Amino acid sequence: MAEDIFYWLALSLTPGVGSILIKRLLDQFKTPEAIFRAPMKELLKIEGLGENGAREIQKGPLEKAVGRELSLLEEAGGKIVTLMDDDYPKRLKDIYDPPALLYLRGELRREDELAVAIVGSRKTSPYGRWITEKIGQDLARYGVTVVSGMARGIDSVAHKGALQGGGRTIAVLGCGVDVIYPSENRNLFYQIIEHGSILSEFPMGSPPEGGHFPRRNRIISGLSIGVVIVQASSKSGSLITASYALEQGREVFAVPGNVGVEGSRGTNQLIKEGAKLVESSEDILEEIIPQWRREKEAPQKAEMPVPDLTEEEKVLFRLLGETPLHIDAIIRESQLDPGKVSSLLLDLELKGLISQWPGKCFSKKM
């Protein structure tokens, strides 16, 4: 296992090779070790990798960097969960660009599959803090794991609410799992480790740089059945999480705010666009619990034989999983013409291989 983790870390630390390329490389070569042993001509067949990326892989594992990561991780009492591990979150694995590996402090449990994200503004009002804490508490008491980003404001209150409700909570960081940011959340940080988990895709010691947070947001929504937005301005980063949620086929909820107040413009706009208005946790539970029960009670079917497909149909079929994926994400990831994608999806649907969901989302038919 130690050798396996070595190659996973080495691949994740290879310059210019991000999560999408790693997923394509794994589809072709199956293991990180095999990727490093692959000849240049085979690497160049991977779409989007290019000569520079292939050369970086050909240089081989960065042994000193990997050794440093392992040492820092052991010192922090953390572990690595890879895309191929059984305890990698199933819902996150189904998004189109899952992290190849997660740095973890604390514990991931099967019950965390029933999760809801709560995110919002760093600048909060007393009302925003009150409703966030109450929703977090109520969801936790119902057995729902609360996911957020441990930022100042709504995120921190959401975690605290879940802990006060006696439940579990997951914090997804835009920095390394050994970096406490913001620093005033030190006590909260260790409480989350004790009653949930701290996750990050960023290497140990990574600072909380601005560019990290949009990437972090796709993991927050990816872990969750639905995302609740509380207090967001028209330019809030929380709206990025809502956008990812829509692309990933997740439910989007929004707590309404005062008309004319900038801190409410984002949430009120989401409601105008179709997000479910939230006045209490019941508004969330009545949407997610039936979905959760359907997922758990669905009979396990034998794998369906796949008829002959064209190369372009295969590209789309491989992109889809059990979790509905928005057509915009399918177009972006496949790099095919939007009209072509629509036509191919219709063909796959007519062949009985995929299902279409509300909001132009698609999944494999299970």
SVG drawing of the C-alpha trace seen along z (x, -y; Angstrom):
<svg xmlns="http://www.w3.org/2000/svg" viewBox="-41 -48 55 57">
<polyline fill="none" stroke="black" stroke-width="0.4" points="0.0,0.0 2.8,-2.4 4.3,-1.9 0.9,-2.5 0.4,-5.8 3.9,-6.8 2.9,-6.7 -0.5,-8.4 1.2,-11.3 3.9,-11.4 1.3,-11.7 -0.7,-14.4 2.5,-16.4 3.5,-16.2 3.5,-19.8 0.8,-20.4 -1.1,-17.2 -4.5,-18.1 -7.5,-16.0 -9.0,-15.7 -5.8,-14.6 -5.2,-12.1 -8.6,-10.6 -7.9,-10.2 -4.5,-8.7 -6.0,-6.2 -8.7,-5.2 -5.9,-4.3 -3.1,-2.9 -5.2,-1.8 -2.6,-2.6 -0.3,-5.6 2.8,-3.3 1.9,-2.2 1.5,-5.8 5.1,-6.6 6.3,-3.5 4.3,-4.3 6.3,-5.2 6.2,-8.7 4.2,-7.7 1.5,-6.2 1.3,-9.2 1.0,-11.5 -2.3,-9.7 -3.9,-11.1 -6.1,-14.0 -5.0,-17.3 -1.7,-16.1 0.6,-17.4 4.4,-17.1 5.1,-19.2 2.9,-17.1 4.2,-13.9 7.8,-15.0 7.0,-15.8 5.7,-12.3 8.7,-10.8 11.0,-12.5 9.6,-10.1 8.3,-10.5 9.6,-13.6 10.9,-11.4 12.0,-14.2 8.6,-16.0 6.7,-12.8 8.9,-12.0 8.2,-15.4 4.5,-15.0 4.4,-11.6 6.5,-13.0 4.2,-16.0 1.1,-13.9 2.3,-11.5 3.2,-14.3 -0.3,-15.7 -1.9,-12.4 -3.6,-12.4 -3.9,-9.9 -4.4,-9.8 -7.6,-8.5 -7.2,-7.8 -9.8,-7.6 -9.6,-3.8 -10.1,-3.4 -13.3,-1.9 -13.7,-4.8 -13.4,-7.5 -16.7,-9.3 -19.0,-7.7 -20.9,-10.8 -17.7,-12.8 -16.3,-10.0 -19.2,-10.5 -18.4,-14.2 -16.7,-14.8 -13.4,-16.0 -13.0,-14.3 -9.7,-14.9 -7.3,-12.0 -6.6,-11.9 -7.8,-13.6 -5.7,-14.5 -7.8,-13.5 -7.7,-14.3 -10.5,-12.7 -12.7,-10.0 -15.0,-9.5 -17.9,-7.2 -20.6,-5.5 -23.2,-7.7 -21.6,-10.8 -23.2,-9.9 -26.3,-11.6 -24.8,-15.1 -25.9,-18.7 -23.6,-21.6 -24.3,-25.0 -22.2,-27.9 -22.5,-31.7 -21.0,-35.1 -18.1,-35.8 -19.9,-39.0 -23.0,-37.9 -25.9,-39.5 -27.4,-38.2 -30.3,-36.7 -27.9,-34.9 -26.0,-33.4 -29.2,-32.4 -30.8,-30.6 -27.5,-28.9 -26.9,-27.6 -30.5,-26.4 -30.5,-24.6 -27.1,-23.0 -28.4,-21.8 -31.7,-20.4 -30.0,-18.6 -27.4,-17.1 -30.2,-15.8 -31.8,-14.1 -28.5,-12.3 -27.4,-14.6 -23.7,-15.4 -23.1,-19.1 -20.5,-20.0 -18.9,-23.5 -15.6,-25.3 -14.6,-26.5 -14.4,-30.1 -15.3,-33.0 -19.0,-33.7 -21.7,-31.3 -19.4,-28.4 -18.0,-28.4 -21.5,-28.8 -22.7,-25.9 -20.0,-23.6 -20.7,-24.9 -24.5,-24.3 -23.8,-20.7 -21.6,-20.1 -24.1,-21.6 -26.7,-19.3 -24.6,-16.3 -23.9,-15.4 -21.1,-15.1 -19.5,-17.7 -17.0,-17.8 -14.7,-20.9 -13.2,-21.1 -10.2,-23.4 -8.6,-25.7 -5.3,-25.0 -3.3,-22.1 -4.9,-20.0 -2.1,-21.1 -3.0,-24.8 -5.6,-26.3 -7.3,-29.1 -8.7,-31.4 -6.5,-31.2 -9.4,-32.0 -11.0,-28.7 -8.3,-26.6 -10.7,-25.2 -13.4,-24.5 -10.7,-22.8 -9.9,-20.2 -13.6,-19.7 -14.3,-18.9 -11.5,-16.3 -13.0,-14.8 -16.6,-14.7 -16.1,-14.4 -13.3,-15.2 -11.0,-17.8 -10.4,-17.3 -8.3,-18.9 -6.9,-18.1 -4.0,-20.5 -0.5,-19.4 0.6,-19.8 1.5,-23.3 -0.4,-24.8 -1.4,-28.4 -5.0,-29.6 -4.5,-31.2 -7.4,-32.8 -7.3,-30.5 -7.7,-27.4 -11.2,-28.3 -13.2,-27.9 -11.6,-24.5 -12.4,-23.7 -16.1,-24.6 -16.7,-21.7 -15.7,-19.2 -18.1,-20.8 -21.0,-20.4 -19.7,-17.0 -19.9,-15.5 -23.5,-16.6 -27.0,-15.7 -27.9,-19.4 -26.3,-22.9 -27.9,-25.6 -26.8,-29.2 -27.3,-31.6 -26.5,-35.3 -24.7,-35.8 -24.1,-39.0 -24.3,-39.2 -20.6,-38.4 -20.3,-35.9 -18.0,-32.9 -21.0,-30.9 -22.6,-31.3 -19.7,-29.3 -20.7,-26.5 -24.3,-26.8 -23.1,-26.7 -21.1,-23.5 -24.1,-22.0 -26.3,-22.6 -23.7,-21.1 -23.4,-18.0 -27.1,-17.5 -27.4,-18.5 -30.4,-20.2 -29.9,-24.0 -31.6,-25.7 -31.4,-29.4 -32.5,-31.3 -34.2,-34.5 -32.9,-37.8 -34.0,-41.4 -34.9,-43.0 -32.5,-45.7 -29.6,-44.5 -26.5,-43.6 -25.8,-40.6 -29.1,-39.1 -29.0,-39.8 -27.3,-36.5 -29.6,-34.3 -32.7,-36.1 -31.6,-35.7 -31.0,-32.0 -34.6,-31.7 -35.8,-33.6 -33.9,-31.1 -35.5,-28.1 -33.6,-27.3 -35.9,-26.1 -36.7,-28.7 -35.7,-27.6 -37.4,-28.8 -36.4,-25.8 -34.7,-22.5 -37.9,-20.8 -37.8,-22.5 -34.5,-20.7 -35.3,-17.4 -38.5,-17.0 -36.4,-17.2 -33.3,-15.1 -34.8,-12.3 -37.0,-10.8 -34.0,-11.0 -31.8,-9.4 -34.3,-6.6 -34.7,-5.9 -30.9,-5.6 -30.6,-3.2 -33.7,-1.1 -32.9,-0.8 -32.3,2.8 -28.8,3.7 -29.0,4.6 -26.7,6.8 -24.4,4.7 -26.2,4.1 -24.5,5.3 -23.5,2.2 -24.3,2.3 -21.8,1.2 -21.2,-2.6 -19.4,-5.1 -16.2,-6.6 -18.0,-9.9 -20.9,-8.0 -18.2,-6.1 -16.7,-9.4 -20.0,-10.6 -21.0,-7.3 -17.6,-7.1 -18.2,-10.6 -21.5,-9.7 -22.1,-7.9 -24.9,-7.3 -25.0,-11.0 -26.7,-13.2 -24.3,-15.5 -25.4,-18.8 -25.1,-19.1 -22.7,-22.1 -20.2,-20.0 -20.6,-17.2 -19.9,-19.6 -16.9,-21.1 -15.4,-17.8 -16.0,-16.1 -14.8,-19.1 -17.5,-18.3 -19.7,-20.8 -22.9,-21.5 -25.2,-20.5 -23.3,-17.3 -23.5,-16.5 -27.3,-17.0 -27.6,-14.7 -25.4,-12.0 -27.2,-12.2 -30.5,-11.7 -29.1,-8.6 -27.8,-7.1 -31.2,-7.8 -33.0,-6.1 -30.7,-3.1 -31.8,-2.8 -28.3,-3.5 -28.8,-6.9 -31.5,-8.8 -32.4,-12.5 -33.2,-14.4 -34.8,-17.8 -32.5,-20.8 -30.7,-19.1 -28.9,-16.6 -28.0,-13.1 -26.8,-9.9 -26.2,-6.3 -29.3,-4.1 -28.7,-1.7"/>
</svg>
